């Protein structure tokens, strides 16, 4: 690096953008403020929140959480982390894709509770077809998660009519370079 480049970098007092770990309560407040259809993430077990700031202002948040099920996509709970919430400030939709990629590359691997072999996310089939995950390289395992019959019917909590989490969802998987539980057990 040249001396001129060092001087230019030294003049920067704040980053133009950044991806930061943040307090879960603060992320939940942003979810509420921005009107996420599921509201705050209030699971009673492990979670971690991330925030994308641009120009010193939050534009998107992601919340990681332990999975509800003991196994997801062939992985044991202690091998996987779920993207429980992804929400972007209204008018800043461009930031959704950026936040998903940063969460996948930085947030999920930084999960403090155990080493992560895979990340999962669910998308509500009525709200969107999951293009954000597909175009980022995630693999759809099923489009019947949460259905009254199918792979999750025996453990899935049946939601009341009108509940925002009710209905079929797609389960998306991102695999890191580690073996699945099935491969380990062989």
QUIZIMO-V729159 format. One record per pair of residues at least 4 apart in sequence whose C-alpha atoms are under 6 Angstrom apart, sorted by the first residue. I is the first residue (numbers start at 1). J is the second residue. D is the distance in whole Angstrom. If there is no record, write none. Layout:
<<I/J/D> <I/J/D>>
This chain:
<<16/54/6> <16/55/5> <17/53/5> <17/54/4> <18/52/6> <18/53/5> <19/51/6> <19/52/5> <20/50/6> <20/51/5> <21/49/6> <21/50/4> <22/49/5> <22/50/5> <24/49/5> <28/40/5> <30/34/6> <31/36/5> <31/40/6> <32/39/6> <34/89/6> <46/65/6> <46/66/6> <47/64/5> <47/65/4> <48/63/6> <48/64/5> <49/62/6> <49/63/4> <50/61/6> <50/62/5> <51/60/6> <51/61/4> <52/58/6> <52/59/6> <52/60/5> <53/57/5> <53/58/4> <53/59/6> <59/88/6> <59/89/5> <60/87/6> <60/88/4> <60/89/6> <61/86/6> <61/87/5> <62/85/5> <62/86/4> <63/83/6> <63/84/6> <63/85/5> <64/82/6> <64/83/5> <64/84/6> <65/81/6> <65/82/5> <65/84/6> <66/81/6> <67/82/6> <70/76/6> <70/77/5> <71/75/5> <71/76/4> <71/77/5> <75/180/6> <75/181/5> <79/116/5> <79/117/5> <80/116/5> <80/117/6> <80/118/5> <80/119/5> <81/119/5> <82/119/6> <82/120/5> <82/121/6> <83/121/5> <88/96/6> <95/99/6> <99/103/6> <102/106/5> <103/107/4> <103/108/6> <104/108/5> <109/116/6> <117/176/5> <117/178/5> <118/174/6> <118/175/4> <118/176/5> <119/173/6> <119/174/5> <120/172/5> <120/173/5> <121/171/6> <121/172/5> <122/170/5> <122/171/5> <123/169/5> <123/170/5> <124/169/4> <125/129/6> <125/168/6> <125/169/5> <131/135/6> <133/138/5> <134/138/5> <138/173/5> <138/174/5> <139/172/5> <139/173/5> <140/171/6> <140/172/4> <141/171/6> <141/172/6> <142/170/5> <142/171/5> <143/169/6> <143/170/4> <144/168/5> <144/169/6> <145/152/6> <145/168/6> <145/169/5> <145/170/6> <146/167/6> <146/168/5> <146/169/6> <147/167/6> <147/168/5> <148/153/5> <149/153/5> <152/156/6> <159/166/5> <179/183/6>>
